[in-house]
Amino acid sequence: MFRQVASRFLTRSTNTYSAGAAATLRRPYSTEVSADNAPGDSAFVEAWKKVAPNIDPPKTPIQFMQPRPPTPSTLPSKLTVNFVLPYASELSKKEVDMVIVPATTGQMGILPGHVPTIAELKPGLLSVHEGNDVKKYFISSGFAFVHSNSYADILAVEAVPIDRIDPAQVQKGLSEFTQKLGSASTDLDKAEAQIGVDVHSALNSALTG
């Protein structure tokens, strides 16, 4: 009996669902929604006024987002990069020739027209190329989002310009964590020491590479 009911339900769903319905059911991207006409924001503001009529309602995340630029019909000559940290914005809508990021799968070069990609980042060297000028950062981890419109959003947990790193301190830290790894007696100590070795090894490679 369950199979008969299930088959009827599935048949009915298949007959009523069409490609047109699929198109209308697609939820818009958050950057495609106008901040002025977002229905969720309007409901929030109305609810806020009932609770605290004398206090201006706080802004919601959608009000800080700008519409996503459309995908160009021709290949752009520049890549537009946003490079942000939790506490700062290093690059905002910066037009560059190329960015190379330390993905977990290896160094990944991003050029205008790159296929849409999401890449997890590991400790390593991030370089921003603009003509003959190359700006280098060491990043701890993060993600890179490459969009079809030749925009790249790079989110890192920590980042520092490579010229602000002291090579002597890197060598000292690498030596200390290597000793800790050799003398570690617990899994936690080994894991912490291994992370220190990996990060300082990446720092050393970024400085010497």
Disulfide bonds with the S-S distance in Angstrom:
none
